[in-house]
Amino acid sequence: MDAPRIKAWQCVGCGRIDGAAPCVGVCRDQAVELVAGRHYDEALARIDSLEAALRRIARTQPRAGQWEASFAVMQRLASEALGMAKPE
């Protein structure tokens, strides 16, 4: 996901944020990038989903002779976490 970013200036001292231009000399500013809260929340939800899939993969030990079935399940879980169509 590529969230749109907003270029802004943030004072390292007081934390004030300006979007239009840097301060006229009262503060020392540094460039920062901001994203909308909903994009941040979407990214956190996706991270949670991917971490859950990875945890399941990391903790799964297939039974003897069952690695192919386990792999197919892990592929499905990973595809769902990535929002992809079911692998053929």
Secondary structure in CASP SS format (residue, H / E / C, confidence):
PFRMAT SS
TARGET T0000
AUTHOR 0000-0000-0000
METHOD secondary structure of the structure
MODEL  1
M C 1.00
D C 1.00
A C 1.00
P C 1.00
R E 1.00
I E 1.00
K E 1.00
A E 1.00
W E 1.00
Q E 1.00
C E 1.00
V C 1.00
G C 1.00
C C 1.00
G C 1.00
R C 1.00
I E 1.00
D E 1.00
G C 1.00
A C 1.00
A C 1.00
P C 1.00
C C 1.00
V C 1.00
G C 1.00
V C 1.00
C C 1.00
R C 1.00
D E 1.00
Q E 1.00
A E 1.00
V E 1.00
E E 1.00
L E 1.00
V E 1.00
A C 1.00
G H 1.00
R H 1.00
H H 1.00
Y H 1.00
D H 1.00
E H 1.00
A H 1.00
L H 1.00
A H 1.00
R H 1.00
I H 1.00
D H 1.00
S H 1.00
L H 1.00
E H 1.00
A H 1.00
A H 1.00
L H 1.00
R H 1.00
R H 1.00
I H 1.00
A H 1.00
R H 1.00
T C 1.00
Q C 1.00
P C 1.00
R C 1.00
A C 1.00
G C 1.00
Q C 1.00
W H 1.00
E H 1.00
A H 1.00
S H 1.00
F H 1.00
A H 1.00
V H 1.00
M H 1.00
Q H 1.00
R H 1.00
L H 1.00
A H 1.00
S H 1.00
E H 1.00
A H 1.00
L H 1.00
G C 1.00
M C 1.00
A C 1.00
K C 1.00
P C 1.00
E C 1.00
END
